[in-house]
Amino acid sequence: MPLIARLILGVVGVLAVAVLLAARLLTSGIGASYVQIEREAAEHETERLVNALEIEARSLGQLLLGWAHWSELYGYVAAPSAAFRAENLQPTVLVPSDLAWVLVIGPDGHVIDAIAAPATKGAAPDLSPLKSPSSPLLRTLTGPIAADASQCGVARLGAENFLTCRMAIRDTAVSQPPRGVVVIARRFDATLIQRVKAESHIDFTLAPPSGPAVSPDITGSPITSPVFGRASPVIRSTPNTLEVRHAVSDLGGGVFGELVMSLPREISALGRSSLAHVGLKLLAVAALFAVALVFVLDRVLVYRLRKLSGEIDRIWQQKDWTLRVTESRSDEIGHLAAHTNALLAVIGEQLRDLELRATTDSLTGLANRRAFDERLALALRRQQRTGAGLGLVMLDLDSFKSFNDRYGHAAGDHALQKVGEVMRGAAARATDLCARLGGEEFAILLEDADSAVVMNVAKHVRFTIESMNIPHKNSQHGRLTISIGVALHEYGEDGESFYMRADAALYRAKEGGRNRIELAREGLPVVIESPGNTSRI
Ligand SMILES: Nc1nc2c(ncn2[C@@H]2O[C@H](COP(=O)(O)OP(=O)(O)OP(=O)(O)O)[C@@H](O)[C@H]2O)c(=O)[nH]1
């Protein structure tokens, strides 16, 4: 897989994990805040609902003041009269005040009057349970009460719920102790609930107690109400709503029922949509960041590595070890490039050395047979193109075996080296090639040279070696000499024939007495120099 693909995968992977982590942290952090806000909102709504219901109770309490501070009723409690009852304590008196029933209780706790009014569409409540002294509700209603304050609460009678208020009856005109208790009740029915809903803008129902407590998601702070008792709202959350149940106590402090609200989770919904919004932005930013990061990494790393690799590839293809990579910055990639260049330099040097070893004679430093053959082929091609003269001088030390035998191999080596030096001195142009073909046999290839130049070189070598006067007692000349065959390349002639003609000329020189030069002409070597005639050269 290319490096850039790995980088893209890596960056995208890391960023995806980062975005997921960030989203999770945000969701849990903000989610917890939303739950807190919703809990507070649910508590607040519950409190508002309880207050709205208390307003209903206070309004009933206000109405009760008229009954409790009614002097005639005060007198009636002491001495009930049929006339008062017929005139004031009738169901028709209750209907305009929207009262469901009124209870007049004497100082000794017995019910003097129990008047029930029918509902708009329905029967009057059955008050007979209130007339029994064992009725729990009656016991509550006749219980101790403050002298000049009303006490309100909810109560159930039969199948109906009532909002009730009770107060001690007193005559405000005279300073007398309270006498008996008056209780008034209003139906806690759909009409009242509707009125509270309209005024509070809170949707709720009054439900019977839900039985054993189910574990709530959240329990709110307790709310204390003089009418509905003290309780904590229990909040259960569904994905879209908060189900709030708030227990309501009855007048006697027992469990009466629950106010139930279903609140839409607007804050959560808003939070979710905000989170989604933020999440999308986060994703967009992450994507941009990923693109920017990949771009930067590509510029800083991948592009440079790709360029470096391309340059190394090109050098490898061309096998040109003199080329160098161009990266020059002083970072890790720069160091890699510098090391690559150093390796290229070493490879080039080693190859040059190998090449030199493969083409050089180690004893004399001249070109070896292989180099000579290659150069001869090259020179022939070049000569074919240019038509310039090409000369070949073949040289062989005379009676060298006996020189070795007499003076030793080391002296023989030394003599061979001397011959090499002389040859190099005689053929010094850049295009001249001096080679040791093997043993004591040498050759000089002279490009772009006419017969005069070639002959001059041959003569110079033969004369110089003879002039060095290296003793050779076993030679007919008494000193070390050399025989030479010279050939000038003829148009169209191949390398082998050219070589053979020069070699034949050399053979003729040997045959002719050695220490001489023979020129091969059209395949017929001609003696042009012999011992004793050196002055003619
Ligand atoms: N010292 C030394 N001798 C070498 C080297 N290479 C070849 N020779 C010797 O060169 C001699 C060549 O002898 P021959 O081929 O018989 O020829 P020659 O004795 O020179 O006789 P002619 O060529 O006919 O004059 C042999 O004795 C080889 O051992 C070398 O590298 N060093």
Boltz pocket constraint, residues with backbone or C-beta under 6 A from the ligand:
constraints:
  - pocket:
      binder: B
      contacts: [[A, 363], [A, 396], [A, 397], [A, 398], [A, 399], [A, 400], [A, 401], [A, 402], [A, 404], [A, 408], [A, 409], [A, 410], [A, 411], [A, 412], [A, 413], [A, 416], [A, 438], [A, 439], [A, 440], [A, 510]]
      max_distance: 6.0
